[in-house]
Amino acid sequence: MAVSVTLPALGESVSEGTVTRWLKAEGERVEVDEPLLEVSTDKVDTEIPAPASGILASIKVAEDETVEVGAELAIIDDGSGAPSEPAPAAAEAPAAQVESSPAPVAEVPAPAAPAEEAPAAPAAPAGGAEGTPVVLPALGESVTEGTVTRWLKEVGDSVDVDEPLLEVSTDKVDTEIPAPVAGTLLEIVVGEDETAEVGAKLAVIGVAGAAPAAAAAPAPAAPAEAPAPAPVAQPEPTPAPAAPAPAPAPAAPAAAPAAPVQAAAPAAAPAPAAPAAPVTPAAPVTPAAPAAPVSGAEADGAYVTPLVRKLAAENGVNLATVQGTGVGGRIRKQDVVAAAEAAKQAAAAPAPAAAAAAPKAPAVEASPLRGQTVKMTRMRKVIGENMMKALHGQAQLTSVVEVDITKIMRMRNKAKDAFAAREGVKLSPMPFFVKAAVQALKAHPVVNARINDDEGTITYHDVENIGIAVDAEKGLMTPVIKGAGDLNIAGIARKTAELAGKVRTNKISPDDMSGATFTISNTGSRGALFDTVIVPPNQVGILGIGATVKRPVVINHPELGETIAIRDMTYLALSYDHRLVDGADAARYLTTVKQLLEAAEFEAEIGL
């Protein structure tokens, strides 16, 4: 039964989505609720899970295509689990095998009588072996060709149905091609590092045991020549002068069947037949496998796909030091990612010791993006459109104040361990800023408002929904703490950690991103002293938090009078829509936030 995968409703205001990446290829098996594809909307990027278990039979919407909510994205066959394409191949296999069976039967007795028949058996694979063809399947609507990166089986090997037969790399994905039927690999048509179009024949699989039978045919001929069995171990030097090309063949296991063929050739009177036999067998040709490691020599002899090589270059990973976990020790994308993460952790560990020894300039490496032209992501386009809309639709201005948060920092250092143990989240300075900003919004609703341009009215909100700007890998995202005015420090800390975690794990929903009445952006987390942040659409204010730095400040001590002391200082920058918020309004709001932070009366909320 075919199960349709459709684009679900991702929010009330979301009417369409763009397929950014397919996580599965056609023909691959998926489990229910397993991530199937990634979709980008003007609100959020999210993953679409599989509605049922089965085989991904067809992909209806290619990557970078945009469709409306409810549109069909793909079809999953939830039948027995076998791919729909190999099924008819398996059904046709018996017929093909029945037709080809008389040929081996006729050839088996032939070698017993005339010795000249032995070379004729390997001649069949050269001209096109009879059996079930292995073709390159469709791996996506936009994929027209693939490159054979590695053969997992050699000519003469036995294979089972659905057993991985070879690996193929496309511009979208690296994947394994399974055997459509059980049998013996008779012929490899497309060698490693060769590119073939979708539908092209890659190999031929014959009746199980067919290849061993053909290989055994020369064996009866060997006993016919009594002396031949003994010299079989040493005929290698004898044919060497006759044909220098087979010399490297003894290093490969495939040379074993070739030796009897050459031994039989001298027994035959006509010498011209001897050179023809070594050229015919596919076995000596297929040892392109040793050639593959040459192209990936940097990976310590294991073949590396182009995608993995590119990923390693982008992350500065030396493939020679990576231990592959793929089939036959092949290095996979996951191995490179793990190695890059391990390298980052290893670099971070000795950093404090090095800094303690002597401060050094950080190593600045050139980005792999230098000199490249890449497509703008949908998320980047949406961010740009919103920023331009905000700048063109508002009269924006920024006011800045300096705040002494020494008490806040001391209070946090004193309570952070007990707070983390009690609440289950770390106590960062951010919840203190959010708490102060929210309390000030209640006193200055002009900053927590919205201008209704079409109606010519102003809405002063009775709730404080605070958007928190999060620097994510895909771009700046702003999840919303709903009802922040009713939360204490612990509640704000938990909600902030929850939303930030959703953003970084791509689990954020459109509802988590909508409804903000005021936004806070911690630009100081990356070292900026302050920033002229842009007010988001449908809001009239945004608060930017600068970096906290220690510096000498003149303070008024109750006993010592004016004196200089080392204090923790930061800048708060309020950008606002000057159509509604005047400079005096902005200054009053910032002054209230400053007073709340410098008073630092949050002991009860953090358990002190």
Disulfide bonds with the S-S distance in Angstrom:
none
